[in-house]
């Protein structure tokens, strides 16, 4: 099981390895509009565990430009381990 930590409210959620994080983030209050990686409303900052998320995809590369500590919550999956995000 993977663990997603939402720093804004210090909530920790366990997810099966390979799960999308979109639903958990949406329930926590991250805004979503298109869910296709085009609008960018769901940008989250990954403070720990970037390696535990899926690889950046083309939608994220196009929208984010510099692939540093931000991800689009609608586009990534948690591979395992622990990931901490801020939104």
N, C-alpha and C positions, 0 to 999 in steps of 0.2 A: 504493500500500500504506500502511496505517495502522500505527502502532507503539504497543503497550501496554507500559508500563513498570511492573513490579511492584516497588515500593520495598522491600518486606520482604526480598526476596532479590536485589534489583538485577538481575532478569531482564528482558530486552527481547524481546518477541514481535511479529513482523510478521504482520498480518492483512489480508485484502482489505478495502477500504473497504466499509462497510455490514455488517460481520460482528457477530454477537452476541459478547459477551465472556464469557459464562457458562462455556463449556467450558475456556477458558484459565485463568480464575479458579479453577474447581473443581480443575483439575490442579495449580495452585499451592498449594492448601490452603485456599481460601475455603470455609467450610461452606455447604452447600445442603440444604434440606429439601423445601420445596414447589415451588420454581421457578415459582410463579405470582404472586409479589409480595405474599403474604399474611403469611408467617412472619417475614420480616426477618432471617433468619440470614446472608444474603449481602450485608449492608451493607458497602460499601467507601467510603473517603474519597478523593475526587478532589483531588489536590494541584496538578495542572496539566492544562489541556486540557479543561475542562468543556464548552466550546463545540464540541469535536470529538465529543461524544457525542450520541445521539439526544435529543429533547425528553423531559422528564419525562412519564410517562403517569399515568393515574388511579390505578393501584395504588401507584405511588411517592408521589403526592400524598397519598393516604389514609394510607399507613404512615409516611412521613417527616415529614409536616406541613410544617415549615419547609424549603423547597427551597434549600439552601445548598451545601454541599460533599459531601454524602453521596448515594450512588446505590444502588439495588438491582442487583447484578451480573446477576441473572436477567432484568432488564427492559430493559437498555440495550444499544445497539449503538454501535460506534465508526464514525463517519462518514468519518474520514480523519485525517490529521495524527498528532499524538502526544498520548497521554493517560497521566498518571502516577497510580497509585492505591496506597493503603495499605489493608491489611485486618487 
